């Protein structure tokens, strides 16, 4: 699920702005492996590929994108660990 609004505060933030792909996704995966089920992690990325890569990975890994917002210059993607 993706939305253009953020309805929940994240438990943690991964700031991957300035990183090239697949860096932002790898940073997100590393953080999600370290947190408990139910945790929401926000990924900040200025790489447009992150929007599709994160969605594809969460579908395969059985996690959930709860928000995807274009903040004008970077994307804020919330992922909930299921």
Residue pairs with C-beta under 8 A, 6 or more apart in sequence:
1 64
1 65
1 66
2 55
2 65
2 67
2 68
3 66
3 67
3 68
3 69
4 68
4 69
4 70
5 67
5 69
6 67
6 69
6 76
6 78
7 66
7 67
8 40
8 66
8 67
8 78
9 40
10 40
10 41
10 42
10 78
11 35
11 39
11 40
11 41
12 31
12 35
12 39
12 40
12 41
12 42
13 41
13 42
13 43
13 44
14 24
14 27
14 28
14 31
14 41
14 42
14 43
14 44
15 44
16 23
16 24
16 27
16 28
16 43
16 44
16 45
16 47
16 50
17 44
17 45
17 46
17 74
18 46
19 27
19 45
19 47
20 47
21 47
21 49
21 50
21 53
22 53
23 47
24 43
24 45
24 47
24 50
24 53
24 54
25 50
25 53
25 54
25 57
27 43
28 41
28 43
28 54
28 77
28 79
29 57
29 61
31 41
32 39
32 41
32 63
32 79
32 81
35 41
35 81
36 81
37 81
37 82
38 80
38 81
38 82
39 80
39 81
40 66
40 78
40 79
40 80
40 81
41 78
41 79
41 81
42 76
42 77
42 78
42 79
43 50
43 54
43 75
43 76
43 77
43 78
43 79
44 74
44 75
44 76
45 74
45 75
45 77
46 73
46 74
46 75
48 75
50 75
50 77
51 68
51 75
51 77
54 65
54 68
54 77
54 79
55 65
55 68
57 63
58 64
58 65
58 79
62 82
63 79
63 80
63 81
63 82
64 79
64 80
64 82
65 77
65 78
65 79
66 78
66 79
66 80
67 76
67 77
67 78
68 75
68 76
68 77
68 78
69 75
69 76
69 77
